[in-house]
Amino acid sequence: MKKIKILAGLACALFVFSSCEEKADDVITPSVSFAQVNPILKTNCSPCHATGGGAAFESRAKFVDNFNIAKNVASGILNRVNRDEGAAGFMPRGGSKLSASNIKTVSDWIASGLTEN
């Protein structure tokens, strides 16, 4: 009987300690929608990436205000804005690096599932 009490006590202690552990899976990503990301794109990307913009590649240029295209190129957007200013492929080309909060908003949009609204 004494062994059972000891085992039960150990099991309870193990449960208490394991339930207090932080787990990476428990990290909550804020829900961000395209409606929140689009103003960042309009402000920083429209000069080159909007219909009639300065970019020579019109097929990519239509992503501003187009959720489906933005969703398909989202990881590329994040890659480009995370590069160092002056690095090859840095965006916005000829502009300043996006603020950390704007980059986080784009990153959170991707992590939260690329939702439209």
Secondary structure, 3 states (H helix, E strand, C coil): CHHHHHHHHHHHHHHHHHHCCCCHHHCCCCCCEHHHHHHHHHHHHHHHHCCCCCCCCHHHHCCCCCHHHHHHHHHHHHHHHHCCCCCCCCCCCCCCCCCHHHHHHHHHHHHCCCECC
